[in-house]
Amino acid sequence: MEAAEQLSNPPKQKHKGLKFYQYVIRALLIAIGVTFEAISLEAFLVPNKIIDGGVVGISIMMEHLTGFPLGVFLVIINIPFFIIGYKQMGKTFTITSACGVTLLAFLTSLFTPIPRFTNDLLLAAVFGGIIMGIGVGLVIRNGGSSDGTEILAVLFNQKSPFSVGEIVLFVNIFILGSAGFVFGWNYAMYSLIAYFVAFKMIDITSEGLESSKAVWIISDQHEEIGDALNDRLGRGVTYLNGEGAYTGDNKNVIFTVISRLEEAKVKNIVDSIDKSAFLAISDIHDVKGGRFKKRSIH
C-alpha cells in the first residue's frame, strides 16, 4: 500500500538554484552590458540629441528639458516599473534589474565628461545603436533588464489583445515621435535609425548569430526523408503520428531542428524525394537538451 502511494505521489524534486560562481559571472556580464549602454549614451547618442526607446529615451528628453542629470531620471522613472515587476517577474529579476539601472545611472554620470565620439549624426545613430544593442542584449541574456517598459508591456499584455512585442513597439513609436517635438524631426529620424539598429543587435546578442529553426515534414516517404536528413545533415529526427482533420487519414510527421544555414539544404532534400511533401519551417529562439548537437557526417 505504501509503495503504491509512493508511486502515485512521487516526491517533488527540489529546485536547484544557480551556484555562487554562476551568479558572479552573470553579475559581471550584466555590468559589462550596462557599461556598453552608458558608453553608447554618453559618447554617441546624448551629445548628438539622438534618443533610444523606452525609459532611456524619456530620460534623455527630460534631461534636455530640465537640465537635471540623465541618471536621476533613469532611476526615478524606473522605480514604479520595478515595483510592478516585483509582483509580475519575481524578486530575483527585480533586484537584478534595479541594480543594473542604478549602475547605468552612476556610469552615465561618470562618463558625462567623455567627448562625443563623432559629430556625424548617421555614424552616431548606427554605432551608438550597435553598442547600445550589445549592452542591452548582454543584460537580457543574463536575466536582467535596464528598462521598465518591458515590464509595463507584460502587464498590459494580460489585459489587451496585443502581444508584449507589439505593446513595446507602440510605446517606443510614441517616445521616438515625441523626440521630434523636443529635438526636431531631423533628430527624431536619426533616433529611429538608432532604435532599429539597437533592436537588431539585441536579438543577435541575446539569441546568438546561429539561430535555429524547427522543421515539420508530412510525407508518405517519411523514413527515406528522415534517413537523408540524418545522413546528409547529421541531424537527428523524430517521427510523429498525425491524423488529417478533413480526411481522417493517418499522417507520418517528421520533426527536426536545424540551423538557419541548413534551411536551403533541407528543402532540396525533401524536394528530391517527395515533391508533394508538406514542409513547414519556423524560427525558434532557444534549443536545450536532447541530442541537438550535430553529429559528424564525415
C-alpha positions in Angstrom: 0.0 0.0 0.0 2.8 2.4 1.0 4.7 1.5 -2.3 1.5 2.2 -4.3 1.2 5.6 -2.6 4.8 6.5 -3.3 4.3 5.6 -6.9 1.1 7.7 -7.2 2.7 10.6 -5.3 6.4 10.7 -6.2 8.5 13.1 -4.1 8.9 16.5 -5.6 12.3 17.3 -6.8 14.0 20.2 -5.1 14.7 23.1 -7.4 18.4 23.7 -7.8 19.4 27.3 -7.9 22.5 28.8 -9.6 25.8 28.2 -7.9 27.7 31.2 -6.5 30.2 31.4 -9.3 27.3 31.4 -11.8 25.8 34.4 -10.0 29.2 36.2 -10.1 29.5 35.5 -13.9 26.0 36.8 -14.6 26.6 39.9 -12.5 29.8 40.6 -14.3 28.2 40.2 -17.7 25.3 42.4 -16.7 27.8 45.0 -15.5 29.7 44.8 -18.8 26.4 45.2 -20.7 25.4 48.3 -18.7 28.8 49.8 -19.3 28.3 49.4 -23.1 24.9 51.1 -22.7 26.5 54.0 -20.8 29.2 54.5 -23.4 26.6 54.4 -26.2 24.6 57.1 -24.4 27.4 59.5 -23.4 29.8 59.1 -26.4 27.3 58.8 -29.3 23.6 59.4 -28.6 23.0 62.1 -26.0 25.6 64.6 -27.3 24.0 64.3 -30.8 20.4 64.6 -29.5 19.6 61.1 -30.6 17.4 59.1 -28.2 16.7 55.4 -27.6 13.3 53.9 -26.9 11.8 53.2 -23.5 12.7 54.8 -20.3 16.2 55.7 -21.6 14.6 57.8 -24.4 12.2 59.6 -22.0 15.2 60.3 -19.6 17.2 61.8 -22.4 14.4 64.2 -23.3 13.8 65.1 -19.6 17.5 65.8 -19.2 17.4 68.2 -22.2 14.2 69.9 -21.0 15.2 70.3 -17.3 19.0 70.3 -17.2 19.0 67.6 -14.4 21.4 64.6 -14.9 20.3 61.7 -17.0 20.9 59.2 -14.3 18.4 60.9 -12.0 15.5 60.3 -14.4 16.7 56.7 -15.2 16.2 55.8 -11.6 13.1 57.8 -10.8 11.1 56.8 -13.9 12.1 53.1 -13.5 11.0 52.9 -9.8 7.3 52.3 -10.4 8.0 49.7 -13.1 10.2 47.7 -10.7 7.5 47.8 -8.0 5.1 46.3 -10.6 7.9 43.9 -11.8 8.4 42.6 -8.3 4.9 41.1 -8.5 5.0 40.1 -12.1 8.6 38.9 -12.6 9.8 37.9 -9.2 12.3 39.1 -6.7 15.5 37.9 -8.5 14.6 39.6 -11.8 13.6 42.9 -10.0 16.7 43.1 -7.8 19.0 42.3 -10.8 17.3 44.9 -12.9 17.3 47.6 -10.2 21.0 47.0 -9.7 21.5 47.3 -13.4 19.6 50.6 -13.6 21.4 52.0 -10.6 24.8 51.1 -12.2 23.7 52.7 -15.5 22.7 55.9 -13.7 26.1 56.0 -12.0 28.1 55.3 -15.2 26.2 57.9 -17.2 27.2 60.5 -14.6 30.8 59.2 -14.6 31.1 59.2 -18.4 29.5 62.6 -19.0 32.9 64.4 -19.4 33.8 62.0 -22.3 33.8 64.0 -25.5 31.4 62.9 -28.2 33.0 60.3 -30.5 31.6 61.7 -33.7 29.6 64.7 -34.9 28.2 62.8 -37.9 24.6 62.0 -37.0 24.4 58.9 -39.1 27.5 57.4 -37.7 26.4 58.3 -34.2 23.0 56.6 -34.8 24.4 53.5 -36.3 27.4 52.9 -34.0 25.5 54.2 -30.9 22.7 51.7 -31.8 25.2 48.8 -32.2 26.9 49.5 -28.9 23.5 50.0 -27.1 22.1 46.8 -28.6 25.1 44.8 -27.5 24.8 46.1 -24.0 21.0 45.6 -23.7 21.4 42.1 -25.2 24.0 41.1 -22.6 21.8 42.3 -19.8 18.7 40.4 -21.1 20.7 37.3 -21.8 21.8 37.2 -18.2 18.4 37.6 -16.6 18.1 41.4 -16.1 16.6 44.5 -17.7 17.6 48.1 -17.7 14.3 49.4 -19.0 10.9 49.3 -17.3 8.7 49.5 -20.4 9.1 45.7 -21.0 7.5 45.1 -17.5 4.7 47.5 -18.4 4.2 45.7 -21.6 3.9 42.3 -19.8 1.2 43.8 -17.5 -0.9 45.3 -20.3 -0.5 42.1 -22.4 -2.6 40.3 -19.8 -5.5 42.8 -20.3 -5.2 43.5 -24.1 -5.2 41.6 -27.4 -1.7 42.8 -28.2 1.5 40.9 -27.7 4.3 42.1 -25.5 6.4 43.0 -28.6 3.6 45.0 -30.1 3.0 47.0 -26.9 6.7 47.8 -26.6 6.7 48.9 -30.3 3.7 51.1 -29.8 5.3 52.7 -26.7 8.6 53.3 -28.4 7.0 54.8 -31.5 5.2 57.3 -29.3 8.5 58.1 -27.5 10.5 58.4 -30.7 7.8 60.6 -32.1 8.0 62.8 -29.1 11.7 63.4 -29.9 10.5 65.3 -33.0 8.8 67.9 -30.8 11.7 68.1 -28.3 14.8 68.0 -30.6 13.3 68.4 -34.1 12.2 65.9 -36.7 15.7 65.5 -38.2 16.9 64.1 -34.9 13.8 62.0 -34.5 14.5 60.3 -37.7 18.1 59.5 -36.7 16.7 58.3 -33.4 14.6 55.8 -35.3 17.7 54.5 -37.1 19.5 54.1 -33.8 16.5 52.3 -32.3 16.2 49.7 -35.1 20.0 49.1 -35.2 19.9 48.5 -31.4 16.8 46.3 -31.8 18.6 44.0 -34.2 21.8 43.9 -32.2 19.7 42.9 -29.1 18.4 39.9 -31.0 21.9 38.9 -32.2 23.5 39.3 -28.7 20.7 37.7 -26.6 20.0 34.8 -29.0 23.2 34.4 -30.9 24.2 34.5 -34.6 23.4 30.9 -35.3 19.7 30.9 -34.8 17.8 27.6 -35.0 14.8 26.6 -37.0 12.1 23.9 -36.3 11.1 21.8 -39.2 7.9 19.7 -39.7 7.5 17.5 -42.7 4.5 15.4 -43.7 5.2 12.7 -46.3 4.3 9.2 -47.1 8.1 8.7 -47.7 9.0 9.9 -44.2 11.5 7.2 -43.5 13.5 7.9 -46.6 13.4 11.7 -45.9 14.4 11.1 -42.3 17.3 8.9 -43.3 18.5 11.5 -45.8 18.4 14.3 -43.1 20.3 12.1 -40.7 22.9 11.0 -43.3 23.4 14.3 -45.2 23.0 16.8 -42.4 23.9 14.8 -39.3 20.7 15.9 -37.7 18.5 13.6 -35.6 14.8 13.3 -36.5 11.7 12.3 -34.6 8.7 10.6 -36.2 5.3 11.6 -35.0 1.9 10.2 -35.7 -0.8 12.6 -37.0 -4.3 12.5 -38.4 -5.8 14.6 -41.2 -8.7 16.6 -39.8 -10.6 16.6 -43.1 -9.8 13.0 -44.4 -9.2 11.2 -41.2 -6.2 9.6 -42.8 -3.1 8.7 -40.7 -0.2 11.0 -41.4 3.5 10.5 -40.7 5.2 13.6 -39.5 8.9 14.3 -39.3 10.2 16.8 -36.7 13.8 18.1 -36.5 15.7 21.2 -35.6 18.3 22.7 -37.9 20.5 25.9 -38.1 19.4 28.7 -40.5 22.3 27.8 -42.8 20.8 24.3 -43.4 17.4 25.5 -44.4 18.1 25.5 -48.2 19.6 22.0 -48.0 16.6 20.6 -46.1 14.3 22.0 -48.8 16.4 20.4 -51.5 16.5 17.0 -49.7 12.7 17.0 -49.3 12.0 18.1 -52.8 14.3 15.5 -54.3 12.5 12.7 -52.5 8.9 13.8 -52.4 7.8 16.9 -54.3 4.3 16.7 -52.8 5.5 16.7 -49.2 4.2 19.3 -46.8 7.1 21.3 -45.3 6.9 23.9 -42.6 9.8 25.8 -41.1 9.7 28.3 -38.2 12.2 30.3 -36.2 12.9 29.2 -32.6 14.7 31.3 -30.0 16.5 28.6 -28.0 17.3 24.9 -28.1 18.4 23.0 -25.0 18.8 19.3 -24.0 18.2 16.3 -26.2 20.6 15.5 -29.0 20.6 18.8 -30.9 24.3 18.9 -31.2 25.2 18.0 -34.8 26.6 14.5 -35.4 29.7 14.3 -37.6 28.8 13.2 -41.2 32.4 12.9 -42.4 
